[in-house]
Amino acid sequence: MKIALLTHRHSFKCAVIGSALAARGVQPDVIVCEQPPLAPAGARLRQLILERGPRGLTDKLLSKFGTRREDGTTEPGHSGQRLDAASYAAQHAIPLVDLPDLASSASLDRLRAEAIDLMIHSGAGILRAPLLALPRLGVLNAHMGVLPRYRGMNVAEWAAWENGPLGATLHWIDPGIDTGRIISTVPVARQGLRDVATLRHAVDQAQTAALADLVARMVASGEPPAATPQRREDGRQYFTMHPLIVEVLEQRLTQSA
């Protein structure tokens, strides 16, 4: 089974997923790396705060210099040096396919020639139908929310905000937004979630482990897992959580921890 990780130049997720697969005796055959333009520093800072809460910037700086936060903890889940896609590929001798995008005819032709069986979303952007049709089995994704209820952005935070179910979902990607066939859902306990960073880390750990376990089973059996179609009306799409709401959520989590 030929496996490809789909990522981009500035993502660390490829290394996280690759390491989880390696721990289960699976190594990707190729890493497909798109090269979108780097966003301005201000936009990257805003995205960091939106994704990881008000303490995201502080945690990033402390993690970079290997120091600890005032509460004596390091940034969750990021001990040691983090590797981007190219560095991870070089370190583990995995072929790297560098593409300007994942949508042009030239890029699709290049990937078609790879004859990939399974693609795994590992930090790439939104994938279009022509790409999704290339792998023999499909494109797997680990989603940081319980589908079909929580689709879209910042769904771990929205679930915590609404006191809804926390968890991650493994699903096949289709042309919609988190509307593909559901393989399994992994629940995440609320205990110990003291801030947005630990919330996201807990969900990310759960989804990464479940994804790696699934791929290992697929490699062993040579078969795709059973999956259940979603009905679009069974869920809703969430959008990026406003920083002011993130601050309130942060306070709630701290008080309830």
Residue pairs with C-beta under 8 A, 6 or more apart in sequence:
1 117
1 118
1 137
1 218
1 219
1 222
2 29
2 30
2 114
2 115
2 116
2 117
2 118
3 26
3 28
3 29
3 30
3 116
3 117
3 118
3 119
3 120
3 215
3 219
4 28
4 29
4 30
4 31
4 32
4 97
4 111
4 114
4 116
4 118
4 119
4 120
4 135
5 14
5 17
5 18
5 28
5 30
5 31
5 32
5 85
5 119
5 120
5 122
6 32
6 34
6 102
6 119
6 120
6 121
6 122
6 123
6 124
6 127
6 139
7 13
7 14
7 31
7 32
7 33
7 34
7 85
7 122
7 123
7 124
8 33
8 34
8 35
8 36
8 85
8 123
8 124
8 125
9 33
9 34
9 35
9 36
9 84
9 85
9 86
10 38
10 84
11 84
11 85
11 122
11 123
11 124
12 82
12 83
12 84
12 123
13 122
13 123
14 31
14 33
14 84
14 85
14 88
14 122
14 123
15 82
15 83
15 84
15 85
15 87
15 88
16 204
16 208
17 120
17 122
17 208
17 211
17 212
18 27
18 28
18 31
18 88
18 92
18 94
18 122
20 208
20 209
20 211
20 212
21 27
21 28
21 212
21 215
21 216
22 92
23 212
24 212
24 213
24 215
24 216
25 216
26 212
26 215
26 216
26 219
27 92
27 94
28 94
28 120
29 94
29 95
29 116
30 94
30 95
30 96
30 97
30 114
30 116
31 85
31 88
31 89
31 94
31 95
31 96
31 97
31 122
32 97
32 99
32 102
32 111
32 119
32 124
33 85
33 86
33 89
33 96
33 97
33 98
33 99
34 99
34 100
34 101
34 102
34 107
34 124
34 125
35 98
35 99
35 100
35 101
36 101
36 125
38 44
39 47
45 57
48 56
48 57
48 60
49 56
49 57
49 243
49 246
50 154
50 240
50 241
50 243
50 246
51 154
51 200
52 59
52 60
52 196
52 197
52 200
53 195
53 196
53 197
53 246
53 247
53 249
53 250
54 196
54 243
54 246
54 247
54 250
55 69
55 195
55 196
55 197
55 250
56 196
56 197
58 69
59 69
59 75
59 197
60 75
62 68
62 69
62 74
62 75
63 74
63 75
63 78
68 74
69 75
75 197
76 197
76 198
76 200
76 201
77 201
77 204
77 205
83 91
85 96
85 122
85 123
86 96
86 98
88 94
89 95
89 96
90 96
97 110
97 111
97 114
99 107
99 110
99 111
100 107
101 107
102 111
102 124
102 125
102 127
102 128
102 131
103 128
103 130
103 131
108 130
108 131
108 134
111 131
111 134
112 134
116 134
116 135
116 136
117 135
117 136
117 137
118 135
118 136
118 137
118 138
118 139
118 140
118 215
118 218
119 134
119 135
119 138
119 139
119 140
120 139
120 140
120 141
120 211
120 215
121 127
121 139
121 140
121 141
121 142
121 173
127 139
127 173
128 175
129 175
131 139
132 138
132 139
132 173
132 174
132 175
137 218
137 224
138 172
138 173
138 224
139 172
139 173
140 170
140 171
140 172
140 173
140 183
140 211
140 214
140 215
141 170
141 171
141 172
141 173
141 178
141 180
142 168
142 169
142 170
142 207
142 208
142 210
142 211
143 155
143 168
143 169
143 170
143 171
143 178
143 207
144 155
144 156
144 168
144 200
144 203
144 204
144 207
145 151
145 155
145 156
145 158
145 159
145 167
145 168
145 169
145 178
145 203
145 238
146 159
146 164
146 165
146 166
146 167
146 168
146 169
146 185
146 187
147 169
147 171
147 178
147 182
147 185
147 230
147 235
148 178
148 179
148 182
148 230
148 231
148 232
148 234
148 235
149 164
149 165
149 234
149 235
149 236
150 158
150 159
150 164
150 235
150 236
150 238
151 177
151 178
151 179
151 235
151 236
151 237
151 238
152 177
152 178
152 237
152 238
152 239
153 238
153 239
153 240
153 241
154 238
154 239
154 240
154 241
155 238
156 166
156 199
156 200
156 203
157 196
157 199
157 200
157 241
157 246
157 249
158 164
158 238
158 241
159 165
159 166
159 167
160 166
160 190
160 193
160 199
160 249
160 252
160 253
161 241
161 245
161 249
161 252
165 187
166 187
166 188
166 189
166 190
166 199
166 202
166 203
167 185
167 186
167 187
167 188
167 203
167 206
168 185
168 186
168 188
168 203
168 204
168 206
168 207
168 210
169 182
169 183
169 184
169 185
169 186
169 207
170 182
170 183
170 184
170 185
170 186
170 207
170 210
170 211
170 214
171 178
171 180
171 181
171 182
171 183
171 227
171 230
172 180
172 181
172 183
172 227
173 180
174 180
174 181
176 232
177 237
178 235
178 237
179 230
179 232
180 230
181 227
181 228
181 229
181 230
182 227
182 228
182 229
182 230
183 214
183 225
183 226
183 227
184 210
184 214
184 225
186 206
186 207
186 210
187 206
188 202
188 203
188 206
189 202
190 256
192 198
192 202
192 257
193 199
193 202
193 253
193 257
194 253
194 254
194 257
195 250
195 253
195 254
195 257
196 246
196 249
196 250
196 253
198 253
199 253
214 225
217 225
218 224
218 225
241 249
